Amino acid sequence: MYIFKYKGYIVLGLTEIAKKIDIYSYNFFYLTMNESEKSFSNILKF
């Protein structure tokens, strides 16, 4: 499980959700985790 803070919110297990959706989506999500807030906003719209 992945735990991180985003805009003051603690988000849990999003990577687990992404893996259940699609492995490629998961990989993209994982790669964007350490990038800018803009990239994270983009993955939420994906």
N, C-alpha and C positions, 0 to 999 in steps of 0.2 A: 504493500500500500504506500502511496506517495502522499506526503503531507507537506503543505506549503501555505504561506499567507499571501493573499491577493486582495489589495485594497482594503486591508483590515479584516478580511474574512479568512477563516481557516478552512481550507478545502481538502477533503479526504477522499482518497481512492479514485480519483478521476482517471488515472491510467488503467485501472481495472475495468472501468466502464468502456474506455476506448478499445481495450483489447477484445472485449465482447462484441463490439461493433465491427471492427475490421483491423487486421494486423497492420495494414499500411497507414491507416488513420492513427493507430497507436504510435507507430514509429514517427510520424510527422508531429504528433502531439508531444512525444518525448523530446524530440529535437528542439521544439519551440519553448520548452519549459524554462530554459535558462536564457532565453532571448528577451527582447523588449516587451513592454506591456502591449504595444501595438500588435506584435505577433501573437500574443496570447488572446487578444481580442479577436484576431482573425480566426484562430482555431475554434473559438466559441461560435463564430458565425458559420463555420465549415459544416 
